[in-house]
Amino acid sequence: MTSPDNVSPPEPAASPLRMSLPKTRGSAETQSMASSASTLPYRVSNPSVSSLFASTSTPTGSRPSSPSGGLGRSISLSGSVFGGIPGDSQQLPPAERPEDPRNLIIQAFIPHVAVHTSQDTHDLVKDKGFNGGLWELLRPFGERVQGKVIVRDSIGAGRSYDNFAVRFVQLGDGLEIPEGVPGSRKSEEGKGPSLNGGINESKSFPAQSSRTGGSISQIETLVDRHLTHAEDFPNMTGEDYLTFKENRDVDTASPFYTLYLRRLLSGIPLTPHESFAHPVACVIAISSRNTNPIETLRNLYQESSVGLKRLPLWVSNEYLRYYVLVHDEERDDIAKSMTMFDQMKRHFGLHCHLLRLRSSNCVATDDDSVQFPRSEWVTASEEIADIQEREMQEDIDGSFPCIYESDMTAIKTFIRGMVTQSVVPSMERCISTWNDQVASRRRGISGRFISLSKKWTGFGSSSRNSSSNGAGSGSNYDALQGFYRPDSPEAVMRKLADYAFMLRDWKLAQSTYELLRSDFMNDKAWKYHAATNEMAAISTLLIPQALSSKVRLETVDQMLESACYSYITRCGASYGALRSLLLGTELLRLRGGSATEDAAKWGTKLLEYKVVGVIGDALIKERISACYASKKGAGSGLWGHRLRKSAVWSILAADAWLTLGKPQQSKQRLDEASAKYSSLANKDSLSHFKMANDFSQGLGNEVQLALYPESSVEESGAIGDLTETRIAEESEDFDSRPHRRSLMGATVPALATLGSAPLHGTVMEGEGDLKPPDHFE
């Protein structure tokens, strides 16, 4: 469908969601609850900003892998962002598309490689136009390691992956704690451990804090900014998500939800209760400009171990150091650099590499230039800052960083060699050692007796000791500082499970998480307990084997329930609760059958917990609708399908989007609901329920009025009726609701027989002082 400015108003279809008499709602600007992006500077869209927003409506797997690929190319969505709908079996189908949520999880929880460089190396990379240093230059290339990477599991079986990735971060990034969402439960994560277990130095690192994820409010602001741009420029990319293609699958996830989920998983904070953001290796780099290379490398090692760059006490210092010599191809002698590199290998072993780069700044007019790829795993704060910077650019044509093709080849070769020869083998050795020395003892009879003794150690002890420590006297958990020491068995086993998860050994990870659940509960280490239950549930759902309803109820449901309760009630960590429930919902939905109703149940609970803002509320309603749509019926009559419930949640999502001033999103949800009702045996079944039918019709006409205000009035031929309606509405009490009354959840017998989920309305801010409710939930 083309732009509303170039199209005549559509004819009213014979659909239960359309009617001729429009009802009015307050201005979209006054009704928008997602005004967090209004503080951003707004300018007319230029190619630089448009290319940034265009990535939202383009599937990840469809983007060109080469940096020289065309920027902002329009690629239509060919299927669901989260993969196809599995059959009725409870076995997880293989992940064949990059948009599958399992692939998103795999790319989010990957090994982190810290980067620590000398000043001369930073200056060399800065001369190339990258002010962030070497980590900024390496960052996008680590998101997809060139070629296949072979990984061996705990039993020695090797598997090759062509989508293996590592995350390059600056040493010390990730210590800033996310904020809570305005209007929801405030997170208490800001009371976490400070740097080095002492003074919190995060305030002195504003750039590092912006690269730390976990802020739900920032994610909401970013997605709202993308939505606003899509509403204002619906046809900027030709075939984007908002062109209302008639043949689009109704179960296709919104690209804005994909953006929401990706930014939720970007920049995992460096915390004591999980080790995904703890570095598995550290690149220590100097350049060929350095006059004293060996001494400089030793100083850099000391800084990362005991100096200013020392990570907090709960992070183990026993990670791999990888030494890199950056050679300046344009100014320095390669023979001298080779001599220096041989000297490095004699002192530091085989974990060394000579990286040859050109030091001059590459521009687009150079023959050997290619466009520098943009990282797909930037945090919400980083992307917001990038949007602000691009909107304030005077050059409307936009300018993009470039890199020499020879440099790109050298970087890819360096990353592949480091990953395949050093990082992965080092992680495999750690898994084998920890599994044999720590986990195997814990799984045996003696380990179970130790667990029981820890559980009952506090029995009979004084209440003073119990209250002061917060755990039994035999516990390794320091309740005052809130973490286990990195050499304690619990911390080692948690690291073992995380390493196995990052290397995709789901069974070993799940069995280790299962052992830790009871230990953390006995020690009353509640954030550890919540995070372990979360990852145990995700690992169980990632294992490609069938799960019966009974097994799901006894394992996955209890794990998710324990994780949410500990995250929200005991820790006040809304970010952890949101992450665990969203990932659990998507993985359950993919299993099909009765698991889709479990997925919808957890999505509904997520709305009840109110850990998301208004943007997340609308997006989650869309996903609940998709969960019910994934339930396939049996037989020729499709008995057991949930299309009615799916359509109801689509209408709820449409109402939420229209309230936020996003009529195009609302129109899509209404079109989906109309298609679902039309696919039923009784196509006009909704018309038998007057209140639900009136609500959907009124919502459809408000969308039409919002999209085509002048055409809607002229088409109806009832301008006088519309004026009388508006006058009648204005003559009501002064404190009436600023929009139409919601008919959600009416307790009317006719609606009670409707085979759909309850229509719960979202309570808007400021409604507490308005007139009494209509007794509809």
LUMTOR-938382 format. One record per residue (C-alpha): residue in three letters; x, y, z. Coordinates in steps of 0.05 Angstrom, whole numbers, padded with zeros to 5 digits, always signed. Example, Ala and Ser with C-alpha at 12.3 -4.5 7.8 and 13.67 -1.06 7.14 Angstrom:
// LUMTOR-938382
Ala+00246-00090+00156;Ser+00273-00021+00143;
END
This chain:
// LUMTOR-938382
Met+00000+00000+00000;Thr+00028+00068-00018;Ser+00033+00130+00024;Pro-00032+00158+00053;Asp-00017+00224+00017;Asn-00021+00190-00051;Val-00079+00143-00040;Ser-00154+00152-00040;Pro-00189+00131+00023;Pro-00202+00057+00026;Glu-00272+00029+00018;Pro-00304+00003+00082;Ala-00296-00072+00079;Ala-00346-00122+00104;Ser-00306-00133+00166;Pro-00327-00133+00239;Leu-00273-00081+00252;Arg-00301-00026+00208;Met-00362+00019+00213;Ser-00382+00085+00182;Leu-00394+00130+00242;Pro-00327+00154+00270;Lys-00314+00167+00342;Thr-00262+00216+00363;Arg-00203+00210+00409;Gly-00158+00263+00437;Ser-00100+00287+00397;Ala-00046+00236+00387;Glu+00005+00285+00414;Thr-00033+00295+00478;Gln-00049+00221+00485;Ser+00021+00195+00471;Met+00049+00163+00533;Ala+00115+00148+00499;Ser+00140+00219+00503;Ser+00209+00199+00526;Ala+00237+00211+00457;Ser+00208+00281+00452;Thr+00269+00309+00486;Leu+00313+00285+00429;Pro+00331+00338+00377;Tyr+00288+00327+00316;Arg+00307+00348+00246;Val+00284+00330+00176;Ser+00308+00260+00161;Asn+00374+00257+00123;Pro+00406+00196+00090;Ser+00451+00185+00149;Val+00393+00179+00199;Ser+00349+00141+00150;Ser+00401+00088+00140;Leu+00406+00078+00215;Phe+00330+00070+00221;Ala+00327+00026+00159;Ser+00363-00030+00196;Thr+00302-00038+00241;Ser+00258-00063+00184;Thr+00312-00108+00155;Pro+00323-00179+00181;Thr+00392-00191+00209;Gly+00405-00249+00164;Ser+00388-00209+00102;Arg+00440-00156+00113;Pro+00504-00160+00071;Ser+00560-00191+00109;Ser+00612-00150+00072;Pro+00623-00079+00097;Ser+00620-00056+00025;Gly+00548-00077+00019;Gly+00498-00024-00002;Leu+00476+00018+00056;Gly+00403+00025+00070;Arg+00382-00025+00017;Ser+00309-00043+00021;Ile+00298-00116+00037;Ser+00228-00140+00050;Leu+00211-00185+00108;Ser+00204-00254+00079;Gly+00180-00288+00143;Ser+00173-00285+00217;Val+00228-00251+00254;Phe+00228-00309+00303;Gly+00224-00366+00254;Gly+00168-00410+00229;Ile+00114-00443+00271;Pro+00132-00513+00293;Gly+00084-00570+00291;Asp+00044-00598+00347;Ser+00102-00639+00374;Gln+00137-00615+00436;Gln+00205-00623+00404;Leu+00243-00560+00387;Pro+00253-00553+00312;Pro+00322-00535+00285;Ala+00341-00462+00282;Glu+00349-00449+00208;Arg+00341-00374+00204;Pro+00382-00318+00237;Glu+00318-00285+00262;Asp+00301-00346+00305;Pro+00302-00327+00379;Arg+00352-00383+00393;Asn+00401-00351+00345;Leu+00389-00285+00380;Ile+00404-00317+00447;Ile+00466-00351+00419;Gln+00492-00286+00392;Ala+00477-00249+00457;Phe+00510-00297+00506;Ile+00579-00303+00475;Pro+00650-00299+00502;His+00673-00229+00519;Val+00744-00208+00501;Ala+00771-00146+00536;Val+00819-00099+00501;His+00874-00061+00538;Thr+00923-00021+00496;Ser+00982+00026+00504;Gln+00976+00100+00489;Asp+01016+00094+00424;Thr+00968+00041+00399;His+00908+00085+00416;Asp+00940+00143+00378;Leu+00953+00099+00317;Val+00881+00075+00314;Lys+00857+00146+00327;Asp+00895+00170+00266;Lys+00853+00121+00226;Gly+00790+00158+00249;Phe+00768+00112+00306;Asn+00769+00153+00370;Gly+00748+00095+00414;Gly+00813+00058+00402;Leu+00829-00013+00381;Trp+00767-00044+00412;Glu+00722+00000+00368;Leu+00760-00024+00307;Leu+00754-00097+00326;Arg+00682-00095+00352;Pro+00639-00107+00290;Phe+00686-00160+00261;Gly+00681-00203+00324;Glu+00605-00210+00316;Arg+00617-00262+00261;Val+00682-00300+00261;Gln+00705-00316+00190;Gly+00698-00389+00170;Lys+00676-00447+00213;Val+00696-00455+00285;Ile+00702-00525+00315;Val+00680-00531+00388;Arg+00686-00595+00429;Asp+00635-00611+00483;Ser+00646-00643+00551;Ile+00649-00713+00521;Gly+00699-00694+00468;Ala+00651-00692+00408;Gly+00667-00635+00361;Arg+00616-00592+00325;Ser+00630-00537+00275;Tyr+00593-00470+00274;Asp+00595-00419+00219;Asn+00562-00364+00262;Phe+00609-00364+00322;Ala+00622-00296+00351;Val+00659-00260+00407;Arg+00645-00192+00438;Phe+00702-00142+00442;Val+00696-00094+00500;Gln+00743-00043+00531;Leu+00773-00069+00596;Gly+00730-00044+00653;Asp+00666-00034+00613;Gly+00599-00057+00640;Leu+00603-00035+00713;Glu+00548+00016+00709;Ile+00482-00010+00736;Pro+00417+00000+00696;Glu+00362+00046+00718;Gly+00290+00028+00732;Val+00231+00044+00686;Pro+00193+00107+00704;Gly+00125+00088+00731;Ser+00144+00016+00745;Arg+00181-00021+00800;Lys+00246+00014+00813;Ser+00307-00029+00808;Glu+00352-00035+00868;Glu+00411-00058+00826;Gly+00445+00008+00836;Lys+00466-00018+00905;Gly+00511-00070+00874;Pro+00585-00079+00888;Ser+00631-00022+00867;Leu+00696-00025+00829;Asn+00750-00065+00865;Gly+00702-00077+00922;Gly+00713-00005+00947;Ile+00697+00064+00920;Asn+00650+00064+00861;Glu+00687+00096+00803;Ser+00633+00088+00751;Lys+00617+00163+00753;Ser+00686+00178+00724;Phe+00672+00136+00663;Pro+00611+00165+00627;Ala+00631+00135+00560;Gln+00638+00066+00591;Ser+00570+00071+00626;Ser+00537+00088+00559;Arg+00564+00021+00532;Thr+00531-00017+00589;Gly+00462-00046+00574;Gly+00405-00066+00620;Ser+00368+00001+00622;Ile+00296-00012+00605;Ser+00279+00062+00601;Gln+00334+00073+00549;Ile+00308+00015+00508;Glu+00237+00043+00510;Thr+00263+00111+00488;Leu+00302+00082+00430;Val+00245+00038+00404;Asp+00197+00097+00410;Arg+00245+00139+00368;His+00246+00085+00314;Leu+00171+00081+00315;Thr+00164+00156+00309;His+00210+00157+00248;Ala+00171+00100+00217;Glu+00105+00136+00227;Asp+00133+00201+00198;Phe+00169+00170+00139;Pro+00130+00106+00123;Asn+00158+00098+00053;Met+00230+00120+00062;Thr+00257+00051+00048;Gly+00208+00029-00005;Glu+00189-00040+00021;Asp+00192-00030+00096;Tyr+00149-00061+00150;Leu+00096-00006+00148;Thr+00075-00014+00075;Phe+00018-00061+00096;Lys+00032-00118+00048;Glu-00030-00160+00040;Asn+00008-00226+00035;Arg+00048-00215+00099;Asp+00042-00270+00150;Val-00002-00248+00208;Asp+00045-00284+00256;Thr+00106-00243+00233;Ala+00138-00208+00292;Ser+00145-00134+00289;Pro+00216-00111+00273;Phe+00208-00061+00330;Tyr+00199-00120+00377;Thr+00262-00151+00348;Leu+00298-00086+00361;Tyr+00270-00085+00432;Leu+00294-00155+00446;Arg+00362-00145+00414;Arg+00376-00082+00454;Leu+00352-00117+00517;Leu+00407-00169+00506;Ser+00460-00119+00484;Gly+00514-00096+00532;Ile+00502-00148+00586;Pro+00524-00115+00652;Leu+00585-00139+00688;Thr+00555-00168+00752;Pro+00576-00219+00805;His+00516-00265+00798;Glu+00531-00285+00726;Ser+00597-00289+00687;Phe+00574-00278+00615;Ala+00605-00208+00615;His+00668-00230+00652;Pro+00726-00231+00603;Val+00749-00299+00579;Ala+00811-00266+00548;Cys+00844-00198+00545;Val+00880-00169+00484;Ile+00941-00130+00508;Ala+00966-00089+00449;Ile+01025-00044+00433;Ser+01045-00012+00367;Ser+01109-00012+00327;Arg+01118+00061+00350;Asn+01134+00037+00420;Thr+01207+00043+00440;Asn+01205-00005+00499;Pro+01156-00060+00478;Ile+01170-00114+00530;Glu+01168-00068+00589;Thr+01104-00035+00563;Leu+01070-00103+00556;Arg+01090-00122+00627;Asn+01062-00056+00653;Leu+00997-00066+00616;Tyr+00992-00136+00647;Gln+01004-00109+00716;Glu+00951-00055+00706;Ser+00899-00108+00686;Ser+00919-00153+00745;Val+00932-00108+00805;Gly+00932-00037+00778;Leu+00880+00015+00760;Lys+00848-00031+00709;Arg+00838-00087+00759;Leu+00768-00114+00754;Pro+00725-00122+00817;Leu+00742-00174+00869;Trp+00686-00221+00845;Val+00718-00226+00776;Ser+00773-00278+00770;Asn+00840-00253+00743;Glu+00857-00321+00714;Tyr+00837-00307+00643;Leu+00877-00313+00579;Arg+00923-00256+00559;Tyr+00934-00248+00484;Tyr+00991-00201+00463;Val+00985-00162+00398;Leu+01036-00119+00362;Val+01002-00069+00315;His+01050-00053+00258;Asp+01043+00013+00220;Glu+01049-00006+00147;Glu+01061+00065+00124;Arg+01112+00092+00173;Asp+01150+00035+00205;Asp+01198-00019+00181;Ile+01169-00088+00177;Ala+01237-00121+00191;Lys+01242-00083+00257;Ser+01171-00103+00275;Met+01186-00176+00260;Thr+01246-00174+00306;Met+01203-00142+00360;Phe+01149-00195+00350;Asp+01199-00252+00357;Gln+01221-00221+00422;Met+01149-00219+00446;Lys+01139-00293+00431;Arg+01202-00311+00470;His+01176-00274+00532;Phe+01101-00287+00529;Gly+01093-00352+00492;Leu+01051-00370+00431;His+00990-00327+00447;Cys+01017-00270+00405;His+00998-00239+00338;Leu+01027-00187+00290;Leu+00971-00143+00264;Arg+00991-00102+00203;Leu+00949-00039+00192;Arg+00954+00025+00153;Ser+00955+00086+00198;Ser+00924+00137+00150;Asn+00851+00155+00152;Cys+00812+00119+00098;Val+00761+00159+00057;Ala+00707+00135+00010;Thr+00745+00159-00052;Asp+00804+00113-00039;Asp+00810+00054-00086;Asp+00819+00003-00031;Ser+00764+00031+00014;Val+00703-00006+00039;Gln+00650+00018+00086;Phe+00663+00002+00159;Pro+00608-00044+00185;Arg+00562-00022+00240;Ser+00558-00064+00302;Glu+00490-00097+00311;Trp+00499-00105+00386;Val+00506-00033+00408;Thr+00469-00013+00471;Ala+00407+00031+00471;Ser+00446+00089+00500;Glu+00498+00085+00445;Glu+00446+00083+00390;Ile+00408+00142+00419;Ala+00472+00182+00421;Asp+00486+00162+00349;Ile+00417+00185+00328;Gln+00426+00252+00362;Glu+00494+00262+00330;Arg+00470+00245+00260;Glu+00408+00289+00266;Met+00452+00348+00284;Gln+00498+00339+00225;Glu+00499+00397+00176;Asp+00519+00353+00118;Ile+00452+00322+00097;Asp+00487+00273+00051;Gly+00518+00240+00111;Ser+00588+00213+00120;Phe+00606+00142+00140;Pro+00671+00114+00166;Cys+00711+00073+00117;Ile+00768+00023+00124;Tyr+00819-00004+00077;Glu+00803-00073+00050;Ser+00873-00097+00068;Asp+00861-00075+00140;Met+00794-00111+00141;Thr+00827-00176+00117;Ala+00882-00170+00169;Ile+00832-00159+00225;Lys+00789-00218+00205;Thr+00850-00263+00201;Phe+00873-00239+00269;Ile+00805-00252+00302;Arg+00798-00321+00271;Gly+00867-00342+00293;Met+00857-00316+00364;Val+00789-00350+00371;Thr+00805-00418+00341;Gln+00876-00425+00369;Ser+00871-00391+00437;Val+00802-00370+00462;Val+00761-00432+00447;Pro+00816-00483+00468;Ser+00826-00443+00532;Met+00752-00446+00549;Glu+00749-00520+00533;Arg+00808-00534+00580;Cys+00774-00494+00635;Ile+00709-00532+00626;Ser+00744-00598+00628;Thr+00784-00579+00690;Trp+00726-00549+00729;Asn+00680-00607+00710;Asp+00730-00659+00735;Gln+00754-00624+00797;Val+00692-00587+00823;Ala+00627-00607+00789;Ser+00640-00683+00790;Arg+00650-00682+00865;Arg+00587-00641+00874;Arg+00547-00692+00833;Gly+00570-00751+00875;Ile+00543-00779+00940;Ser+00593-00739+00981;Gly+00573-00675+00946;Arg+00500-00687+00964;Phe+00518-00698+01037;Ile+00558-00633+01035;Ser+00497-00597+01007;Leu+00453-00625+01061;Ser+00503-00606+01115;Lys+00505-00535+01088;Lys+00430-00533+01090;Trp+00426-00554+01163;Thr+00491-00521+01187;Gly+00453-00463+01216;Phe+00406-00508+01257;Gly+00418-00496+01330;Ser+00466-00438+01320;Ser+00454-00371+01352;Ser+00406-00323+01320;Arg+00459-00269+01323;Asn+00506-00307+01278;Ser+00450-00326+01231;Ser+00425-00255+01223;Ser+00494-00224+01216;Asn+00517-00269+01160;Gly+00451-00280+01125;Ala+00471-00353+01110;Gly+00496-00414+01146;Ser+00564-00412+01179;Gly+00589-00462+01127;Ser+00570-00418+01069;Asn+00620-00386+01021;Tyr+00571-00330+01007;Asp+00590-00261+01034;Ala+00521-00232+01049;Leu+00549-00164+01069;Gln+00584-00152+01003;Gly+00536-00194+00962;Phe+00581-00241+00924;Tyr+00621-00306+00925;Arg+00696-00302+00918;Pro+00717-00324+00848;Asp+00755-00385+00875;Ser+00696-00412+00914;Pro+00664-00476+00888;Glu+00598-00441+00875;Ala+00630-00386+00833;Val+00672-00437+00795;Met+00611-00479+00779;Arg+00571-00419+00756;Lys+00629-00401+00710;Leu+00631-00473+00685;Ala+00557-00470+00668;Asp+00565-00402+00633;Tyr+00625-00426+00593;Ala+00587-00488+00571;Phe+00528-00445+00552;Met+00572-00398+00510;Leu+00602-00458+00475;Arg+00531-00486+00463;Asp+00537-00548+00506;Trp+00465-00541+00532;Lys+00462-00607+00570;Leu+00524-00593+00611;Ala+00501-00522+00625;Gln+00432-00545+00646;Ser+00457-00599+00693;Thr+00506-00551+00726;Tyr+00453-00497+00734;Glu+00408-00549+00765;Leu+00461-00566+00818;Leu+00471-00492+00835;Arg+00398-00476+00846;Ser+00394-00510+00914;Asp+00462-00484+00936;Phe+00443-00411+00923;Met+00376-00420+00956;Asn+00408-00450+01019;Asp+00457-00392+01021;Lys+00401-00341+01010;Ala+00440-00312+00952;Trp+00377-00290+00919;Lys+00404-00255+00857;Tyr+00448-00315+00844;His+00388-00359+00855;Ala+00345-00319+00806;Ala+00398-00317+00751;Thr+00412-00392+00758;Asn+00338-00409+00752;Glu+00333-00364+00691;Met+00390-00397+00654;Ala+00369-00467+00676;Ala+00301-00455+00643;Ile+00332-00426+00580;Ser+00382-00483+00575;Thr+00326-00534+00583;Leu+00285-00502+00528;Leu+00346-00498+00482;Ile+00360-00573+00486;Pro+00330-00603+00422;Gln+00288-00657+00455;Ala+00214-00667+00468;Leu+00184-00639+00532;Ser+00118-00663+00557;Ser+00068-00618+00592;Lys+00084-00651+00659;Val+00159-00640+00651;Arg+00148-00567+00631;Leu+00104-00557+00692;Glu+00153-00588+00740;Thr+00216-00558+00712;Val+00210-00498+00666;Asp+00150-00466+00699;Gln+00179-00473+00769;Met+00246-00445+00745;Leu+00214-00384+00713;Glu+00169-00373+00773;Ser+00228-00376+00821;Ala+00270-00330+00777;Cys+00215-00277+00772;Tyr+00198-00279+00846;Ser+00271-00272+00866;Tyr+00286-00218+00814;Ile+00225-00175+00830;Thr+00207-00187+00902;Arg+00274-00202+00934;Cys+00322-00162+00890;Gly+00280-00110+00855;Ala+00316-00127+00790;Ser+00265-00112+00736;Tyr+00316-00122+00680;Gly+00329-00194+00700;Ala+00255-00210+00706;Leu+00241-00180+00638;Arg+00298-00217+00604;Ser+00280-00284+00635;Leu+00206-00281+00617;Leu+00216-00254+00547;Leu+00266-00308+00529;Gly+00223-00362+00562;Thr+00161-00338+00525;Glu+00195-00340+00456;Leu+00227-00408+00467;Leu+00162-00438+00491;Arg+00125-00409+00432;Leu+00172-00444+00384;Arg+00156-00512+00412;Gly+00084-00508+00389;Gly+00026-00549+00417;Ser+00006-00535+00488;Ala+00072-00499+00500;Thr+00044-00439+00462;Glu-00008-00429+00516;Asp+00047-00431+00569;Ala+00083-00378+00529;Ala+00021-00334+00527;Lys+00012-00345+00602;Trp+00082-00319+00617;Gly+00073-00261+00570;Thr+00009-00242+00608;Lys+00046-00247+00674;Leu+00099-00201+00647;Leu+00045-00149+00636;Glu+00018-00160+00706;Tyr+00087-00149+00737;Lys+00091-00081+00703;Val+00166-00083+00693;Val+00161-00052+00623;Gly+00139+00016+00599;Val+00084+00033+00551;Ile+00123+00014+00489;Gly+00141-00054+00517;Asp+00069-00063+00539;Ala+00043-00056+00468;Leu+00098-00100+00439;Ile+00086-00156+00489;Lys+00012-00156+00472;Glu+00032-00168+00400;Arg+00074-00227+00421;Ile+00018-00256+00464;Ser-00026-00253+00402;Ala+00029-00289+00363;Cys+00033-00343+00416;Tyr-00041-00359+00411;Ala-00037-00357+00335;Ser+00018-00409+00338;Lys-00030-00460+00368;Lys-00055-00502+00311;Gly-00121-00538+00314;Ala-00132-00612+00301;Gly-00174-00644+00248;Ser-00214-00612+00192;Gly-00249-00567+00242;Leu-00183-00543+00272;Trp-00207-00561+00341;Gly-00166-00530+00396;His-00140-00470+00357;Arg-00134-00403+00392;Leu-00149-00355+00335;Arg-00202-00319+00375;Lys-00155-00305+00433;Ser-00102-00284+00384;Ala-00149-00235+00350;Val-00170-00206+00417;Trp-00098-00192+00436;Ser-00086-00161+00368;Ile-00143-00113+00383;Leu-00113-00098+00451;Ala-00046-00083+00418;Ala-00081-00038+00368;Asp-00115+00000+00424;Ala-00048+00009+00459;Trp-00014+00035+00396;Leu-00069+00084+00381;Thr-00066+00110+00452;Leu+00009+00122+00441;Gly-00005+00160+00376;Lys+00019+00105+00329;Pro-00040+00096+00281;Gln-00002+00057+00229;Gln+00019+00005+00279;Ser-00053+00003+00304;Lys-00078-00007+00234;Gln-00034-00067+00224;Arg-00058-00100+00288;Leu-00131-00088+00268;Asp-00118-00117+00199;Glu-00088-00179+00232;Ala-00149-00186+00278;Ser-00196-00178+00219;Ala-00159-00232+00180;Lys-00162-00280+00239;Tyr-00236-00270+00249;Ser-00247-00279+00175;Ser-00211-00346+00176;Leu-00261-00375+00225;Ala-00318-00418+00203;Asn-00367-00365+00226;Lys-00334-00303+00196;Asp-00381-00253+00229;Ser-00379-00285+00298;Leu-00357-00221+00332;Ser-00420-00185+00310;His-00461-00229+00357;Phe-00428-00195+00417;Lys-00451-00123+00416;Met-00403-00091+00465;Ala-00341-00125+00436;Asn-00364-00109+00366;Asp-00377-00036+00382;Phe-00309-00030+00414;Ser-00272-00059+00354;Gln-00313-00018+00305;Gly-00300+00046+00343;Leu-00226+00030+00347;Gly-00224+00017+00272;Asn-00257+00083+00256;Glu-00211+00121+00302;Val-00152+00092+00265;Gln-00182+00112+00199;Leu-00195+00182+00226;Ala-00123+00187+00251;Leu-00093+00164+00185;Tyr-00141+00201+00137;Pro-00176+00256+00177;Glu-00206+00295+00119;Ser-00222+00235+00075;Ser-00257+00198+00131;Val-00305+00255+00143;Glu-00319+00265+00069;Glu-00329+00191+00056;Ser-00379+00182+00112;Gly-00422+00238+00084;Ala-00443+00255+00154;Ile-00404+00317+00173;Gly-00464+00342+00211;Asp-00470+00278+00249;Leu-00397+00279+00266;Thr-00403+00351+00290;Glu-00463+00333+00333;Thr-00426+00274+00361;Arg-00367+00318+00380;Ile-00413+00370+00411;Ala-00447+00316+00451;Glu-00381+00290+00475;Glu-00357+00359+00495;Ser-00421+00371+00534;Glu-00406+00314+00581;Asp-00375+00324+00649;Phe-00311+00362+00649;Asp-00272+00306+00681;Ser-00292+00254+00629;Arg-00238+00210+00599;Pro-00199+00244+00543;His-00212+00185+00496;Arg-00266+00134+00483;Arg-00287+00090+00540;Ser-00254+00023+00541;Leu-00300-00037+00538;Met-00245-00084+00562;Gly-00266-00144+00604;Ala-00340-00129+00611;Thr-00377-00177+00656;Val-00434-00185+00607;Pro-00461-00255+00594;Ala-00454-00245+00519;Leu-00381-00229+00525;Ala-00370-00285+00575;Thr-00387-00336+00521;Leu-00336-00308+00473;Gly-00281-00360+00466;Ser-00225-00312+00474;Ala-00177-00285+00527;Pro-00204-00231+00573;Leu-00200-00162+00544;His-00159-00126+00597;Gly-00150-00052+00586;Thr-00085-00017+00603;Val-00095+00034+00658;Met-00067+00100+00634;Glu-00031+00150+00677;Gly-00074+00202+00708;Glu-00139+00162+00705;Gly-00142+00157+00780;Asp-00173+00227+00786;Leu-00224+00217+00730;Lys-00296+00194+00735;Pro-00311+00125+00764;Pro-00295+00066+00719;Asp-00345+00030+00677;His-00335-00034+00717;Phe-00299-00063+00657;Glu-00229-00090+00671;
END
